[in-house]
Amino acid sequence: MAKRVLIVEDDPLIAFDLQAIVEDAGHEVVSVCASRRDGLAELGRGIDFALLDVDLTDGKSFPVAQALRAQCIPFVFVSGSLRSELPAELGAVPFIAKPYAEAAIVRALPA
């Protein structure tokens, strides 16, 4: 069953690549955002899953991650940052390091 996916990524080329991977896997990309402000604004659109970069145009994506967690929406960090940079409460969230393999993104997507 197709899921509604939010992508929060500030690099347009990476965002485009992630969107293609998600859509090729049969899911719908609801929105692609480059900032945490825009990512937070999209949460009311019926998101089922999210891919989050850590470093965005307006800071870290942690407020988006915390809002997703509060709404019980699963997500994965896809980032060039180090896992050790995550706050303790987000340390167990799945983390895919950039550069990533397409297969790693596909495996992280919901079934």
MDAnalysis code that builds the backbone (N, CA, C; Angstrom):
import MDAnalysis as mda
import numpy as np

u = mda.Universe.empty(333, n_residues=111, atom_resindex=np.repeat(np.arange(111), 3), trajectory=True)
u.add_TopologyAttr("name", ["N", "CA", "C"] * 111)
u.add_TopologyAttr("resid", np.arange(1, 112))
u.add_TopologyAttr("resname", ["MET", "ALA", "LYS", "ARG", "VAL", "LEU", "ILE", "VAL", "GLU", "ASP", "ASP", "PRO", "LEU", "ILE", "ALA", "PHE", "ASP", "LEU", "GLN", "ALA", "ILE", "VAL", "GLU", "ASP", "ALA", "GLY", "HIS", "GLU", "VAL", "VAL", "SER", "VAL", "CYS", "ALA", "SER", "ARG", "ARG", "ASP", "GLY", "LEU", "ALA", "GLU", "LEU", "GLY", "ARG", "GLY", "ILE", "ASP", "PHE", "ALA", "LEU", "LEU", "ASP", "VAL", "ASP", "LEU", "THR", "ASP", "GLY", "LYS", "SER", "PHE", "PRO", "VAL", "ALA", "GLN", "ALA", "LEU", "ARG", "ALA", "GLN", "CYS", "ILE", "PRO", "PHE", "VAL", "PHE", "VAL", "SER", "GLY", "SER", "LEU", "ARG", "SER", "GLU", "LEU", "PRO", "ALA", "GLU", "LEU", "GLY", "ALA", "VAL", "PRO", "PHE", "ILE", "ALA", "LYS", "PRO", "TYR", "ALA", "GLU", "ALA", "ALA", "ILE", "VAL", "ARG", "ALA", "LEU", "PRO", "ALA"])
u.atoms.positions = np.array([
    [0.831, -1.179, 0.000],
    [0.000, 0.000, 0.000],
    [0.880, 1.248, 0.000],
    [0.584, 2.169, -0.874],
    [1.379, 3.388, -0.998],
    [1.239, 4.253, 0.247],
    [2.350, 4.816, 0.672],
    [2.390, 5.717, 1.828],
    [2.634, 7.139, 1.346],
    [2.215, 8.106, 2.176],
    [2.415, 9.526, 1.898],
    [3.684, 9.963, 2.627],
    [4.684, 10.387, 1.847],
    [6.020, 10.636, 2.381],
    [6.380, 12.118, 2.291],
    [6.940, 12.626, 3.380],
    [7.487, 13.977, 3.444],
    [9.007, 13.876, 3.352],
    [9.606, 14.703, 2.500],
    [11.061, 14.779, 2.391],
    [11.482, 16.164, 2.849],
    [12.367, 16.219, 3.843],
    [12.899, 17.492, 4.336],
    [14.405, 17.458, 4.077],
    [14.812, 18.146, 3.022],
    [16.194, 18.094, 2.515],
    [16.500, 19.426, 1.831],
    [17.608, 20.069, 2.214],
    [17.912, 21.386, 1.659],
    [18.756, 21.367, 0.391],
    [19.308, 20.231, 0.005],
    [20.070, 20.138, -1.241],
    [19.113, 19.694, -2.350],
    [18.852, 20.564, -3.334],
    [17.857, 20.233, -4.368],
    [18.158, 18.943, -5.138],
    [19.421, 18.664, -5.413],
    [19.749, 17.442, -6.157],
    [19.454, 16.196, -5.337],
    [19.801, 16.236, -4.067],
    [19.519, 15.096, -3.194],
    [18.011, 14.945, -3.010],
    [17.316, 16.066, -2.829],
    [15.853, 16.017, -2.672],
    [15.204, 15.392, -3.906],
    [15.659, 15.776, -5.084],
    [15.124, 15.221, -6.326],
    [15.395, 13.722, -6.398],
    [16.603, 13.306, -6.017],
    [16.960, 11.887, -6.034],
    [16.091, 11.102, -5.048],
    [15.931, 11.627, -3.836],
    [15.095, 10.948, -2.849],
    [13.652, 10.842, -3.329],
    [13.155, 11.902, -3.941],
    [11.785, 11.870, -4.459],
    [11.638, 10.780, -5.509],
    [12.602, 10.675, -6.412],
    [12.550, 9.639, -7.452],
    [12.575, 8.240, -6.832],
    [13.417, 8.031, -5.840],
    [13.507, 6.731, -5.175],
    [12.183, 6.376, -4.513],
    [11.617, 7.329, -3.780],
    [10.348, 7.102, -3.075],
    [9.231, 6.790, -4.073],
    [9.143, 7.570, -5.130],
    [8.081, 7.356, -6.119],
    [8.284, 6.052, -6.882],
    [9.526, 5.728, -7.215],
    [9.798, 4.457, -7.900],
    [9.439, 3.261, -7.022],
    [9.474, 3.455, -5.691],
    [9.103, 2.393, -4.758],
    [7.583, 2.310, -4.568],
    [6.845, 3.177, -5.264],
    [5.388, 3.105, -5.234],
    [4.701, 3.991, -4.216],
    [5.444, 4.906, -3.608],
    [4.869, 5.802, -2.610],
    [4.629, 7.189, -3.207],
    [3.842, 7.993, -2.511],
    [3.539, 9.356, -2.945],
    [4.354, 10.342, -2.108],
    [5.047, 11.253, -2.773],
    [5.746, 12.311, -2.064],
    [4.761, 13.460, -1.896],
    [4.401, 13.737, -0.658],
    [3.432, 14.780, -0.350],
    [4.063, 16.151, -0.516],
    [5.324, 16.275, -0.069],
    [6.009, 17.559, -0.140],
    [7.506, 17.351, 0.003],
    [8.258, 18.271, -0.608],
    [9.706, 18.333, -0.433],
    [9.997, 19.722, 0.122],
    [10.600, 19.774, 1.308],
    [10.873, 21.038, 2.000],
    [12.363, 21.170, 2.254],
    [12.847, 22.423, 2.288],
    [14.261, 22.676, 2.541],
    [14.518, 23.241, 3.932],
    [13.456, 23.495, 4.697],
    [13.642, 24.105, 6.013],
    [12.789, 23.396, 7.058],
    [13.193, 23.542, 8.306],
    [12.393, 22.938, 9.369],
    [11.058, 23.652, 9.505],
    [11.048, 24.960, 9.255],
    [9.793, 25.721, 9.313],
    [8.774, 25.138, 8.338],
    [9.206, 24.911, 7.091],
    [8.296, 24.351, 6.088],
    [7.954, 22.893, 6.399],
    [8.927, 22.150, 6.912],
    [8.657, 20.762, 7.290],
    [7.591, 20.668, 8.364],
    [7.677, 21.524, 9.371],
    [6.663, 21.544, 10.431],
    [5.297, 21.914, 9.880],
    [5.273, 22.836, 8.924],
    [4.006, 23.273, 8.340],
    [3.319, 22.161, 7.546],
    [4.088, 21.210, 7.060],
    [3.532, 20.128, 6.238],
    [2.955, 18.970, 7.055],
    [3.193, 18.950, 8.343],
    [2.796, 17.795, 9.146],
    [1.292, 17.579, 9.212],
    [0.512, 18.578, 8.937],
    [-0.936, 18.430, 8.959],
    [-1.523, 17.875, 7.684],
    [-0.687, 17.445, 6.762],
    [-1.160, 16.989, 5.452],
    [-1.300, 15.483, 5.332],
    [-1.409, 14.789, 6.434],
    [-1.612, 13.345, 6.374],
    [-0.369, 12.576, 5.994],
    [0.732, 12.879, 6.634],
    [2.009, 12.222, 6.370],
    [2.019, 10.834, 7.031],
    [2.540, 9.833, 6.307],
    [2.691, 8.485, 6.861],
    [4.134, 8.177, 7.246],
    [5.077, 8.918, 6.651],
    [6.491, 8.613, 6.822],
    [7.281, 9.839, 6.388],
    [8.501, 9.996, 6.915],
    [9.332, 11.135, 6.516],
    [10.798, 10.744, 6.421],
    [11.482, 11.416, 5.505],
    [12.932, 11.340, 5.371],
    [13.462, 12.717, 5.730],
    [14.342, 12.798, 6.729],
    [14.830, 14.082, 7.221],
    [16.337, 14.202, 7.116],
    [16.803, 15.286, 6.512],
    [18.201, 15.665, 6.640],
    [18.343, 16.293, 8.023],
    [19.516, 16.256, 8.600],
    [19.715, 16.865, 9.919],
    [19.928, 18.369, 9.783],
    [20.830, 18.777, 8.886],
    [21.169, 20.189, 8.728],
    [20.368, 20.793, 7.583],
    [19.551, 21.786, 7.920],
    [18.675, 22.435, 6.948],
    [19.022, 23.913, 6.819],
    [18.336, 24.606, 5.933],
    [18.623, 26.018, 5.699],
    [18.414, 26.872, 6.936],
    [17.530, 26.465, 7.832],
    [17.243, 27.266, 9.026],
    [17.576, 26.533, 10.329],
    [18.532, 25.629, 10.278],
    [18.973, 24.938, 11.488],
    [18.786, 23.440, 11.406],
    [18.822, 22.795, 12.539],
    [18.677, 21.337, 12.629],
    [17.214, 20.934, 12.469],
    [16.990, 19.742, 11.988],
    [15.625, 19.233, 11.768],
    [15.015, 18.615, 13.020],
    [15.675, 18.734, 14.166],
    [15.209, 18.069, 15.370],
    [13.779, 18.462, 15.780],
    [13.357, 19.725, 15.629],
    [11.964, 20.040, 15.961],
    [10.958, 19.278, 15.082],
    [11.310, 19.055, 13.821],
    [10.443, 18.270, 12.927],
    [10.409, 16.824, 13.414],
    [11.582, 16.285, 13.743],
    [11.671, 14.911, 14.236],
    [10.843, 14.740, 15.508],
    [10.938, 15.689, 16.417],
    [10.192, 15.595, 17.666],
    [8.682, 15.686, 17.424],
    [8.276, 16.526, 16.476],
    [6.852, 16.630, 16.142],
    [6.353, 15.341, 15.486],
    [7.168, 14.745, 14.619],
    [6.794, 13.466, 14.003],
    [6.642, 12.395, 15.069],
    [7.594, 12.338, 15.975],
    [7.544, 11.349, 17.055],
    [6.291, 11.549, 17.911],
    [5.957, 12.800, 18.234],
    [4.774, 13.099, 19.055],
    [3.491, 12.650, 18.364],
    [3.512, 12.642, 17.016],
    [2.342, 12.213, 16.243],
    [2.426, 10.740, 15.845],
    [3.432, 10.034, 16.354],
    [3.640, 8.604, 16.051],
    [3.806, 8.351, 14.555],
    [4.476, 9.271, 13.861],
    [4.766, 9.118, 12.435],
    [6.218, 8.660, 12.315],
    [6.456, 7.498, 11.716],
    [7.832, 7.008, 11.591],
    [8.649, 7.876, 10.628],
    [9.955, 7.932, 10.881],
    [10.848, 8.713, 10.035],
    [12.254, 8.156, 10.130],
    [13.076, 8.593, 9.177],
    [14.476, 8.193, 9.110],
    [15.295, 9.447, 8.842],
    [16.429, 9.568, 9.500],
    [17.371, 10.622, 9.149],
    [18.203, 10.142, 7.963],
    [18.379, 11.013, 6.969],
    [19.269, 10.769, 5.832],
    [20.197, 11.977, 5.814],
    [21.433, 11.788, 6.270],
    [22.243, 12.971, 6.533],
    [23.736, 12.730, 6.376],
    [24.426, 13.810, 6.086],
    [25.881, 13.811, 6.077],
    [26.441, 14.094, 7.458],
    [25.581, 14.446, 8.392],
    [25.996, 14.656, 9.779],
    [26.332, 13.303, 10.405],
    [26.920, 13.355, 11.569],
    [27.231, 12.126, 12.295],
    [26.066, 11.739, 13.194],
    [25.826, 10.455, 13.324],
    [24.779, 9.976, 14.220],
    [24.999, 10.516, 15.637],
    [26.252, 10.667, 16.029],
    [26.572, 11.146, 17.373],
    [26.103, 12.583, 17.614],
    [25.765, 13.315, 16.559],
    [25.261, 14.683, 16.695],
    [23.780, 14.727, 17.068],
    [23.108, 13.579, 17.010],
    [21.689, 13.550, 17.351],
    [21.512, 13.703, 18.856],
    [20.462, 14.403, 19.280],
    [20.176, 14.456, 20.704],
    [19.845, 13.055, 21.220],
    [20.082, 12.831, 22.486],
    [19.895, 11.500, 23.082],
    [18.512, 10.934, 22.797],
    [17.471, 11.759, 22.864],
    [16.105, 11.252, 22.664],
    [15.837, 10.822, 21.229],
    [16.713, 11.209, 20.299],
    [16.550, 10.798, 18.900],
    [17.640, 9.817, 18.463],
    [18.463, 9.393, 19.389],
    [19.592, 8.535, 19.068],
    [19.231, 7.175, 18.500],
    [18.035, 6.673, 18.799],
    [17.626, 5.355, 18.310],
    [16.883, 5.414, 16.979],
    [16.674, 6.608, 16.457],
    [15.977, 6.756, 15.169],
    [16.875, 6.193, 14.061],
    [16.301, 5.460, 13.112],
    [17.111, 4.965, 12.001],
    [17.860, 6.110, 11.307],
    [19.085, 5.830, 10.907],
    [19.976, 6.856, 10.360],
    [20.681, 6.291, 9.134],
    [20.549, 6.961, 8.005],
    [21.237, 6.573, 6.774],
    [22.235, 7.679, 6.463],
    [23.516, 7.320, 6.404],
    [24.566, 8.294, 6.133],
    [24.660, 8.606, 4.647],
    [24.915, 9.874, 4.345],
    [25.212, 10.292, 2.970],
    [26.712, 10.139, 2.763],
    [27.151, 9.764, 1.592],
    [26.321, 9.376, 0.449],
    [25.659, 8.027, 0.711],
    [24.433, 7.909, 0.300],
    [23.645, 6.716, 0.568],
    [23.517, 5.872, -0.695],
    [23.211, 4.618, -0.498],
    [22.871, 3.735, -1.615],
    [21.355, 3.760, -1.769],
    [20.888, 3.743, -2.992],
    [19.445, 3.743, -3.239],
    [18.762, 2.605, -2.480],
    [19.411, 1.458, -2.438],
    [18.830, 0.299, -1.748],
    [18.602, 0.578, -0.262],
    [19.467, 1.373, 0.360],
    [19.303, 1.710, 1.779],
    [18.041, 2.537, 1.993],
    [17.754, 3.441, 1.072],
    [16.538, 4.259, 1.167],
    [15.324, 3.359, 0.970],
    [15.358, 2.511, -0.020],
    [14.226, 1.621, -0.300],
    [13.951, 0.713, 0.901],
    [14.990, 0.182, 1.507],
    [14.808, -0.678, 2.698],
    [14.194, 0.093, 3.857],
    [14.480, 1.376, 3.965],
    [13.969, 2.181, 5.074],
    [12.508, 2.572, 4.904],
    [12.018, 2.560, 3.675],
    [10.639, 2.957, 3.413],
    [9.660, 1.936, 3.994],
    [8.480, 2.407, 4.402],
    [7.491, 1.464, 4.932],
    [7.013, 0.489, 3.862],
    [6.640, -0.683, 4.302],
    [6.157, -1.726, 3.371],
    [4.768, -1.402, 2.876],
])
